[in-house]
Amino acid sequence: MPGVFLIFLIGLAACGAPRPLGAVGTVRDGFRIGLLLPEKGESRYEKYDRPYITRALTALCPRCEVVYANAGRDHARQERQMDAMLAEGIKVFILGAVDVRGIASAVARAKFHGAKVIAYDRLANGPIDAYVSYDDRQIGRMQGQALLDAIRARGELRGGAIVMINGSPVDRASADVKAGAHAALDGQMIIGREYDIPSRSPETAAAAAANAFAVLGPQKVVGVYVADDHMAAAVAAIMVRARLRPGTPLTGEGAEAAAIQRILDGAQTMTVYKPVAPEARNAARLAVDLGSGRTVYGTATVVNGTTVAIPAMITSPVVVTSANVIATVVKDGLLAPSKAVRRPAGPVRPSVGVTH
């Protein structure tokens, strides 16, 4: 009997240490991580998020392999991409959803097959394991307060009205941004017209703005709240066509290059910058920890409508105006110093190629 016991111990040693319960793999051996981002073209996701996340994953898990796909704003394509990765045996996903509600079924399929899913930048529905983003209500409050400050500086707090162009009505993050904006604006300004924009479509945002300006009259509008820079590009062009007063305050979010240029040119008042590097590092850390079977914790917990108490790593956003472009987006390398200059005065053209 002692001999049998000795052989059993030797057998265990030969097999190596067992993986923790729920682990996909180990840092020593590496495993594959699916990175699914929502937008391409000149989007920040291709230029900044993808390389930042990839570098952070390589630093934490040198033998891990990043398998990348971009949906190009096409929800059906993103579902196919996720299903294809799952079929290839990938069990850890960093997911920036195109459609946060529509992707829930794909997330559920991934979970059924034992995969771990981190919602990146946008709070996807479904049984996700963790979430990485920013304080969305704080973003809305920042936008609303900046709009109020700009209107006050022009002496137009009384007598005029603002137009609000919000994000998607089915996106929980958009709802939180909207709630934050209302917390700053309600009781302070007359909201002449307000619209929720499905999929944050620039074309739909432009049509809504044109309708609002026509109904209210261009001289009545003293400020325009727009939830993100992608829509703000289209709205800025409509503001010119509708003959709103030059310099009418306009908000945004995303710190896109085109938006920064509009801020420098005086065609947009502010944007909200969400530093990519800390968000990417948080996503990478969660992916490696979940893949290794570790319990993950966040700086907060969130609810996505289908899952409660989701660990969330929340990063603080930053307001960008013409006064701090150099100290923020230029300092962080998102904009070259040579680009941080005001262009000669001219017509505002829609710039919808770069998106949050």
C-alpha positions as CSV (number, residue, x, y, z in Angstrom):
1,M,0.0,0.0,0.0
2,P,2.8,2.5,0.7
3,G,4.1,1.9,-2.8
4,V,0.8,2.7,-4.3
5,F,0.6,6.0,-2.4
6,L,4.1,6.9,-3.5
7,I,3.3,6.3,-7.2
8,F,0.1,8.4,-6.8
9,L,2.2,11.4,-5.5
10,I,4.7,11.1,-8.3
11,G,1.9,11.0,-10.8
12,L,0.5,14.3,-9.4
13,A,3.9,15.9,-9.6
14,A,4.4,14.9,-13.2
15,C,1.1,16.5,-14.2
16,G,2.0,19.8,-12.8
17,A,-0.1,22.2,-10.6
18,P,-3.8,22.0,-11.5
19,R,-5.5,25.1,-13.0
20,P,-7.7,27.2,-10.6
21,L,-11.3,26.4,-10.9
22,G,-12.8,28.2,-13.9
23,A,-9.5,29.0,-15.5
24,V,-9.1,29.1,-19.3
25,G,-5.4,28.8,-19.2
26,T,-2.3,30.0,-17.4
27,V,0.1,33.0,-17.8
28,R,3.0,30.5,-18.0
29,D,1.5,28.7,-21.0
30,G,-0.6,31.5,-22.4
31,F,-4.1,31.4,-23.9
32,R,-6.0,33.3,-26.6
33,I,-8.0,36.4,-26.0
34,G,-10.6,37.7,-28.4
35,L,-10.6,41.5,-28.9
36,L,-13.8,42.7,-30.5
37,L,-14.1,46.5,-31.2
38,P,-17.1,48.3,-32.6
39,E,-15.8,50.8,-35.1
40,K,-13.0,51.3,-37.6
41,G,-11.9,53.9,-40.2
42,E,-10.4,56.8,-38.3
43,S,-12.0,55.7,-35.1
44,R,-10.1,55.9,-31.8
45,Y,-10.6,52.2,-31.4
46,E,-8.3,51.2,-34.3
47,K,-5.7,53.9,-33.6
48,Y,-5.5,53.9,-29.8
49,D,-7.6,51.2,-28.0
50,R,-6.4,48.2,-30.1
51,P,-2.6,48.9,-29.7
52,Y,-2.9,50.0,-26.1
53,I,-4.8,46.8,-25.2
54,T,-2.5,44.6,-27.2
55,R,0.6,46.0,-25.5
56,A,-0.9,45.8,-22.0
57,L,-1.9,42.1,-22.6
58,T,1.6,41.3,-23.9
59,A,3.1,42.9,-20.8
60,L,0.9,40.9,-18.5
61,C,0.9,37.6,-20.4
62,P,3.7,37.4,-23.0
63,R,2.5,34.0,-24.3
64,C,-1.1,35.0,-24.7
65,E,-2.4,35.6,-28.2
66,V,-4.7,38.4,-29.1
67,V,-7.2,37.6,-31.9
68,Y,-8.7,40.8,-33.2
69,A,-11.9,41.7,-35.1
70,N,-13.6,45.0,-35.8
71,A,-17.3,45.2,-36.6
72,G,-17.3,48.5,-38.5
73,R,-20.5,49.6,-36.7
74,D,-22.3,46.4,-38.0
75,H,-24.0,44.5,-35.2
76,A,-24.7,41.4,-37.2
77,R,-21.0,41.2,-38.3
78,Q,-19.9,41.5,-34.6
79,E,-22.2,38.6,-33.6
80,R,-20.6,36.5,-36.4
81,Q,-17.1,37.5,-35.3
82,M,-17.8,36.5,-31.7
83,D,-19.4,33.2,-32.7
84,A,-16.5,32.4,-35.0
85,M,-13.9,33.1,-32.3
86,L,-15.9,30.9,-29.9
87,A,-16.0,28.1,-32.5
88,E,-12.2,28.4,-32.7
89,G,-11.9,27.7,-28.9
90,I,-11.4,31.3,-27.7
91,K,-12.7,31.6,-24.1
92,V,-11.8,35.1,-23.1
93,F,-13.3,38.2,-24.8
94,I,-12.8,41.9,-24.5
95,L,-16.0,43.2,-26.1
96,G,-16.7,46.8,-27.3
97,A,-20.3,46.2,-28.4
98,V,-21.9,47.9,-31.5
99,D,-25.4,47.2,-30.1
100,V,-25.2,46.8,-26.3
101,R,-28.7,45.2,-26.2
102,G,-28.5,43.1,-29.3
103,I,-25.2,41.5,-28.4
104,A,-26.8,39.9,-25.3
105,S,-27.6,36.6,-27.1
106,A,-24.0,36.2,-28.3
107,V,-22.7,36.9,-24.8
108,A,-25.1,34.2,-23.5
109,R,-23.8,31.7,-26.0
110,A,-20.2,32.5,-25.0
111,K,-21.0,32.0,-21.4
112,F,-22.8,28.7,-22.1
113,H,-19.5,27.5,-23.5
114,G,-17.5,28.6,-20.5
115,A,-16.1,31.8,-21.9
116,K,-15.3,35.0,-19.9
117,V,-16.6,38.3,-21.3
118,I,-15.4,41.8,-20.4
119,A,-17.6,44.7,-21.6
120,Y,-15.3,47.4,-22.9
121,D,-16.2,51.1,-22.9
122,R,-19.9,50.2,-23.5
123,L,-22.0,48.2,-21.0
124,A,-23.2,45.3,-23.0
125,N,-26.3,43.3,-21.9
126,G,-26.1,39.6,-21.1
127,P,-24.1,37.7,-18.5
128,I,-20.8,39.6,-18.7
129,D,-18.1,39.0,-16.1
130,A,-16.7,42.5,-15.8
131,Y,-16.9,46.0,-17.2
132,V,-14.3,48.7,-18.0
133,S,-15.3,52.2,-18.8
134,Y,-15.8,55.7,-17.3
135,D,-18.4,57.4,-15.0
136,D,-21.1,58.1,-17.5
137,R,-23.2,60.3,-15.3
138,Q,-20.1,62.3,-14.6
139,I,-19.6,62.7,-18.3
140,G,-23.1,64.1,-18.7
141,R,-22.7,66.4,-15.7
142,M,-19.4,67.7,-17.2
143,Q,-21.1,68.4,-20.6
144,G,-24.1,70.1,-19.0
145,Q,-22.1,72.3,-16.7
146,A,-19.7,73.3,-19.5
147,L,-22.7,74.2,-21.7
148,L,-24.2,76.3,-18.9
149,D,-20.8,78.0,-18.2
150,A,-20.4,78.9,-21.9
151,I,-24.0,80.2,-22.2
152,R,-23.5,82.3,-19.1
153,A,-20.3,83.7,-20.4
154,R,-22.2,85.0,-23.4
155,G,-24.9,86.5,-21.2
156,E,-27.6,84.3,-22.6
157,L,-28.9,82.3,-19.7
158,R,-32.3,84.0,-19.7
159,G,-34.7,84.1,-22.6
160,G,-33.2,81.5,-24.9
161,A,-33.5,77.7,-25.2
162,I,-31.2,74.8,-25.7
163,V,-31.5,71.7,-27.9
164,M,-30.5,68.3,-26.6
165,I,-29.2,65.5,-28.8
166,N,-28.8,62.5,-26.7
167,G,-27.3,59.0,-27.4
168,S,-29.2,55.8,-28.1
169,P,-32.4,55.2,-26.1
170,V,-31.6,51.5,-25.6
171,D,-28.0,52.1,-24.4
172,R,-27.7,52.1,-20.6
173,A,-24.5,54.2,-20.8
174,S,-26.2,56.7,-23.0
175,A,-29.1,56.9,-20.5
176,D,-26.6,57.6,-17.7
177,V,-24.9,60.3,-19.7
178,K,-28.3,61.9,-20.4
179,A,-29.3,61.7,-16.7
180,G,-26.0,63.4,-15.7
181,A,-26.6,66.2,-18.3
182,H,-30.1,66.7,-17.0
183,A,-28.8,66.9,-13.4
184,A,-26.7,69.9,-14.5
185,L,-29.3,71.5,-16.9
186,D,-32.7,71.0,-15.4
187,G,-34.0,74.2,-13.7
188,Q,-31.2,76.2,-15.2
189,M,-32.2,76.4,-18.9
190,I,-35.3,76.0,-21.1
191,I,-34.9,72.8,-23.1
192,G,-36.6,73.7,-26.3
193,R,-36.3,70.3,-28.0
194,E,-34.8,67.0,-27.0
195,Y,-34.1,63.9,-29.0
196,D,-32.7,60.4,-28.4
197,I,-30.7,59.2,-31.4
198,P,-30.8,55.4,-32.2
199,S,-27.3,54.0,-32.7
200,R,-26.0,57.6,-32.2
201,S,-26.4,58.1,-36.0
202,P,-24.9,61.4,-37.2
203,E,-27.4,61.5,-40.0
204,T,-30.3,61.1,-37.6
205,A,-28.7,63.7,-35.2
206,A,-28.4,66.2,-38.1
207,A,-32.0,65.7,-39.1
208,A,-33.2,66.2,-35.5
209,A,-31.1,69.3,-35.1
210,A,-32.4,70.8,-38.3
211,N,-36.0,70.2,-37.2
212,A,-35.3,71.8,-33.8
213,F,-33.7,74.9,-35.3
214,A,-36.5,75.3,-37.7
215,V,-39.2,75.0,-35.0
216,L,-37.5,77.2,-32.4
217,G,-35.9,79.6,-34.8
218,P,-32.1,80.1,-35.0
219,Q,-32.1,83.3,-32.8
220,K,-33.9,81.5,-30.0
221,V,-31.3,78.7,-29.7
222,V,-28.5,79.7,-27.3
223,G,-26.8,76.3,-26.9
224,V,-26.8,72.8,-28.3
225,Y,-26.1,69.8,-26.1
226,V,-24.8,66.8,-28.2
227,A,-23.8,63.6,-26.4
228,D,-20.8,62.7,-28.5
229,D,-18.3,64.1,-31.0
230,H,-19.4,61.9,-33.9
231,M,-22.9,63.4,-33.8
232,A,-21.6,66.9,-32.9
233,A,-19.7,66.9,-36.3
234,A,-23.0,66.6,-38.2
235,V,-24.8,69.0,-35.9
236,A,-22.1,71.7,-36.2
237,A,-22.6,71.7,-40.0
238,I,-26.4,72.1,-39.5
239,M,-25.8,75.0,-37.1
240,V,-24.0,76.9,-39.8
241,R,-26.7,76.1,-42.4
242,A,-29.5,77.1,-40.1
243,R,-27.6,80.4,-39.3
244,L,-27.3,80.0,-35.6
245,R,-25.2,82.8,-34.1
246,P,-21.5,82.2,-34.5
247,G,-20.0,80.6,-31.4
248,T,-23.2,79.2,-30.1
249,P,-22.0,76.7,-27.5
250,L,-21.9,73.0,-28.6
251,T,-20.8,70.0,-26.6
252,G,-19.4,66.6,-27.4
253,E,-17.6,63.6,-26.0
254,G,-14.8,61.4,-27.3
255,A,-11.9,63.9,-27.9
256,E,-11.8,63.0,-31.6
257,A,-9.2,64.8,-33.7
258,A,-11.9,66.5,-35.7
259,A,-13.7,67.6,-32.6
260,I,-10.5,69.1,-31.1
261,Q,-10.0,71.0,-34.4
262,R,-13.6,72.4,-34.1
263,I,-12.8,73.5,-30.5
264,L,-9.7,75.3,-31.7
265,D,-11.6,76.9,-34.5
266,G,-14.4,78.0,-32.2
267,A,-17.1,75.7,-33.7
268,Q,-17.4,73.5,-30.7
269,T,-17.1,74.5,-27.0
270,M,-15.8,71.3,-25.4
271,T,-15.5,67.6,-25.5
272,V,-14.9,65.0,-22.8
273,Y,-11.7,63.1,-23.1
274,K,-11.7,59.5,-21.8
275,P,-8.0,58.6,-21.4
276,V,-7.5,55.3,-23.3
277,A,-4.3,54.0,-21.6
278,P,-5.8,53.3,-18.1
279,E,-9.0,51.9,-19.6
280,A,-6.9,49.5,-21.8
281,R,-4.7,48.5,-18.9
282,N,-7.8,47.7,-16.8
283,A,-9.3,45.6,-19.6
284,A,-6.0,43.7,-20.1
285,R,-5.7,43.0,-16.3
286,L,-9.3,41.7,-16.1
287,A,-8.8,39.5,-19.2
288,V,-5.7,37.9,-17.8
289,D,-7.1,37.5,-14.3
290,L,-10.4,36.0,-15.6
291,G,-8.6,33.7,-18.0
292,S,-6.3,32.5,-15.2
293,G,-9.2,31.7,-12.9
294,R,-8.7,34.5,-10.5
295,T,-11.5,36.3,-8.8
296,V,-11.8,39.9,-10.0
297,Y,-12.8,43.0,-8.2
298,G,-13.5,46.5,-9.4
299,T,-13.7,50.1,-8.1
300,A,-17.5,49.8,-8.3
301,T,-20.2,47.4,-9.3
302,V,-22.8,48.0,-12.1
303,V,-26.1,46.5,-13.3
304,N,-26.7,46.0,-17.0
305,G,-30.3,45.0,-17.0
306,T,-29.6,41.2,-17.1
307,T,-26.8,40.8,-14.6
308,V,-26.4,42.4,-11.1
309,A,-23.2,43.3,-9.2
310,I,-20.8,43.3,-12.2
311,P,-17.3,44.2,-11.1
312,A,-16.4,47.5,-12.9
313,M,-13.2,49.4,-13.3
314,I,-14.2,53.0,-13.6
315,T,-11.8,55.7,-14.8
316,S,-12.3,59.5,-14.5
317,P,-13.0,61.5,-17.7
318,V,-11.5,65.0,-18.4
319,V,-13.1,68.1,-19.9
320,V,-11.2,69.5,-22.9
321,T,-11.6,73.1,-24.0
322,S,-9.4,75.4,-26.1
323,A,-7.6,76.3,-22.8
324,N,-6.3,72.8,-22.1
325,V,-5.8,71.0,-25.4
326,I,-2.0,71.0,-25.0
327,A,-2.2,69.7,-21.4
328,T,-4.5,66.9,-22.2
329,V,-4.8,65.3,-25.7
330,V,-1.5,66.7,-27.0
331,K,0.3,65.6,-23.8
332,D,-1.1,62.1,-24.1
333,G,-0.1,61.8,-27.7
334,L,-3.6,61.8,-29.2
335,L,-2.9,65.0,-31.2
336,A,0.5,66.2,-32.6
337,P,1.5,69.6,-31.3
338,S,1.7,70.8,-34.9
339,K,-2.1,70.0,-35.2
340,A,-3.1,72.0,-32.2
341,V,-3.6,75.2,-34.2
342,R,-6.6,77.2,-35.2
343,R,-7.4,77.1,-39.0
344,P,-8.2,80.1,-41.0
345,A,-11.9,81.0,-40.8
346,G,-14.1,79.2,-43.2
347,P,-17.3,77.1,-43.5
348,V,-17.8,74.3,-41.0
349,R,-17.8,70.9,-42.8
350,P,-19.2,67.7,-41.4
351,S,-16.5,65.5,-40.1
352,V,-18.0,62.1,-39.3
353,G,-15.1,59.8,-39.9
354,V,-13.8,59.7,-36.3
355,T,-16.0,58.3,-33.6
356,H,-16.1,57.5,-29.9
